[in-house]
Amino acid sequence: MIRSSLRWVLILGCLVVLGPLALRLTGGLRDASGGPATTLLVNATPGPAAVAGVVSLALAAGAGVLGGWAFSMGTGLACAGLVLAWARWGLGTLDSIVRRAGDGSDLTALGVEGLAAGLLALGVCTLVVGVSNRRQPDGGKGRGLLVLEAEGDSTRRNATVAGVLAGAGAGALVIWLCAVTELRGQTLLAVVIGGIGAGAASHLVGNSMRTTLSPVPAVAGLTLVALASPLVAKGMHGDSVLAAVFGGKVLPLARPVSLDWAAGALLGVPVGMGWAGAVLDVRAAEEPAESQAEAAGR
């Protein structure tokens, strides 16, 4: 019971303390006209943007590592995702960015930022997986950062590649269907649901190859989607990007921006893997049994 209570203290701390702190930093960024049509790369205040990005990453990584060390892999990834979700809320949306520029000139920068956000999520995810592996009852024997269980080295490599591709494909399809507007929250939720699809697909593909993948390959798959989406939209719409955005006809995959990708991946992928039947962390499975035993002891 105490352990479960402390877990919720950490989660609530991310929701009401660390996350709002990150939001305060990203919400202070301004574009060239003094407006809020900003991301960590597309803005007129690079100094504060760099500070906001570094501090948000540090807060997310710290919360994630603490959650992964003390509780479970899923808890660590959720805590990191919650902090980055708050940080994303202070940034602009695709329609505001395109409207300010008057064209699609910022889409290339958004693609680069999508890649950077995905790599950020990958780094945090790798840290959390590594810490969680060491805290397993068996000391993490045989567990890797990409593969948790496998029958052989060649199977590990093939399953990892398959997991990345399956995660990218499933994630892209789900986000395409769910990202119907450019509104904050809606784009974040679209990537969260896409992360669920990516995690489930990655696990199922790995399981079919007798391998249990970690969340890292699925997050890597979403990173590829984050990079490609704005670039594809720019080539697809050309000079009519502004009209496509305001007409609701822009490529749906281009609607999520910046930290949508990082937060959505960290929040969604573990859920999808859990739904697909992956046992990512033995300690998480033991928590209900411990609670029942404590209750019975009373």
C-alpha positions, -999 to +999 in steps of 0.1 A: +000+000+000+028+024+009+046+017-024+014+023-044+008+055-025+043+068-032+038+059-069+008+082-070+026+109-052+052+109-080+026+109-107+007+137-092+040+156-086+046+154-124+010+166-130+009+195-106+045+206-101+070+195-127+047+197-157+034+232-150+070+244-144+079+231-179+047+248-193+058+281-177+090+280-197+076+270-231+046+292-227+069+323-225+083+318-260+073+343-288+074+343-325+087+372-348+054+391-344+053+387-306+026+360-308+025+324-295+030+306-329+062+289-316+079+256-312+114+250-297+130+256-331+104+280-347+106+311-326+122+345-322+137+338-288+163+311-293+179+316-259+148+311-238+137+283-262+170+264-256+165+268-218+129+256-220+139+226-241+169+216-218+149+221-186+119+202-199+141+174-210+159+173-176+126+173-157+111+146-178+143+124-177+146+129-139+109+119-133+112+090-157+143+076-142+130+079-107+097+062-117+115+034-135+139+029-106+115+030-078+083+015-094+082+002-129+091+009-165+055+019-173+054+044-144+087+060-154+076+064-191+042+078-180+059+104-156+082+115-184+054+118-209+032+138-185+060+164-180+065+167-218+028+169-224+026+200-202+056+215-219+039+209-253+009+229-241+029+261-241+038+257-278+019+268-310-001+248-334+003+240-371-023+265-382-009+293-361+026+287-374+015+285-411-007+315-407+022+336-393+046+326-420+020+328-448+033+297-464+049+263-456+084+276-452+085+264-416+075+228-424+111+217-429+120+231-395+090+212-380+103+180-396+137+185-380+121+193-347+099+162-350+131+142-354+147+160-324+116+154-303+116+117-312+152+114-304+145+131-271+118+105-264+142+077-274+168+090-250+144+092-221+129+058-230+163+041-232+173+056-198+141+043-182+144+009-198+180+006-186+172+016-151+141-007-149+161-036-162+186-034-134+158-033-109+142-066-120+142-094-094+168-113-115+190-082-119+179-078-155+198-109-167+194-113-204+174-081-208+186-055-233+176-019-241+159-030-274+149-066-266+138-079-232+137-116-242+147-135-273+159-169-285+190-158-304+211-128-316+198-130-352+162-131-339+169-100-318+181-080-348+153-091-371+126-085-345+140-051-336+139-040-373+104-055-377+093-038-345+105-004-357+087-008-391+055-021-375+055+007-350+060+033-377+033+018-399+006+013-373+014+046-356+011+066-388-022+049-397-038+056-364-025+092-362-038+098-398-073+087-386-072+106-353-055+139-361-086+157-374-078+192-362-047+213-353-060+220-318-037+215-288-047+184-269-064+169-300-030+165-317-014+153-285-042+127-280-038+116-316-002+108-310-010+091-277-035+068-295-010+064-323+016+054-297-008+028-284-012+014-319+026+015-325+033-003-292+007-030-298+019-036-334+055-037-323+049-062-296+027-085-317+053-085-345+081-093-320+060-119-303+054-136-337+092-139-339+094-153-303+108-121-290+097-096-264+107-061-275+112-031-252+093+001-259+124+016-277+117+001-312+081+014-312+093+049-301+119+048-329+092+040-354+072+070-343+103+091-346+105+083-383+069+093-388+076+126-369+104+134-393+087+124-425+052+139-419+059+177-423+083+170-452+057+149-470+030+176-464+053+203-478+059+183-510+023+173-512+007+207-508+034+229-523+025+266-523-011+258-513-002+248-477-020+278-462-052+270-481-049+233-472-046+241-435-075+265-434-096+243-455-090+213-433-074+194-461-038+193-448-021+160-444-033+148-410+001+134-400+015+170-402-009+183-376+011+171-345+041+193-339+072+193-317+066+178-283+033+161-294+055+134-308+078+129-277+050+131-251+026+110-271+051+083-277+061+080-241+025+079-229+010+057-256+036+030-265+038+013-230-001+012-229-002-004-263+024-030-254+005-038-222-027-042-240-010-066-264+001-087-235+037-077-230+051-081-196+075-051-196+083-050-159+079-079-134+075-054-105+044-039-121+028-073-122+037-080-086+021-047-072-015-060-072-005-092-054+014-072-028-016-049-022-039-080-018-015-095+007-013-063+028-051-061+028-054-097+039-029-091+067-052-063+081 
